């Protein structure tokens, strides 16, 4: 099976933040603005995730738009799944985060025991691809629960939570360039942390101006994030095509 994943560059992380932030605003749009509730919206969005994932699994190579559609679906479903666990089931942010960490660790342990690697740059078997997407789904769900815990239950608030997450991401960047820590470990740490980091960006877009936001609302924020994400996908696709032409000359 051909490798069906994008290169891990700065544009990957920009698109990941945009996609997960869009998932937050779109998830809120379905569950709150449309008032269908967390349980119903979780079932709807998880169903859409399964449809997108099935299409991705059937693909023979990397298709940027399809890949980021699945990422967006995991983020949107993860937002409502986290809210359902924390609020509808009454587990709370801390217990919800602990459960999600346990599930994610179980996925990684099984992945490593059966494959002897957690390499995210080479996904070439259907089983590993399914494990990869399960890890993506629960990473985004964990990121949502963790962000809500830091903002609402830890006493740090939105600003304090944003500073903490930003500081942790900075440490991950430094560790990537100046240590020999396993790159797979750092990738998944960054993947989880960019979820609440993106949620802070989403709050900035949606909050009213008197609270320091841009007052775009869930609909306006979703449109802005969609435009940024599509622009990055278009640019990276063009750049990859250009590089292939140079190599093939």
HELIX and SHEET records of a PDB file:
HELIX    1   1 UNK A   10  UNK A   28  1                                  19    
HELIX    2   2 UNK A   29  UNK A   33  3                                   5    
HELIX    3   3 UNK A   38  UNK A   58  1                                  21    
HELIX    4   4 UNK A   64  UNK A   83  1                                  20    
HELIX    5   5 UNK A   84  UNK A   88  3                                   5    
HELIX    6   6 UNK A   92  UNK A  115  1                                  24    
HELIX    7   7 UNK A  126  UNK A  148  1                                  23    
HELIX    8   8 UNK A  149  UNK A  153  3                                   5    
HELIX    9   9 UNK A  157  UNK A  178  1                                  22    
HELIX   10  10 UNK A  183  UNK A  206  1                                  24    
HELIX   11  11 UNK A  209  UNK A  211  5                                   3    
HELIX   12  12 UNK A  217  UNK A  248  1                                  32    
END                                                                             
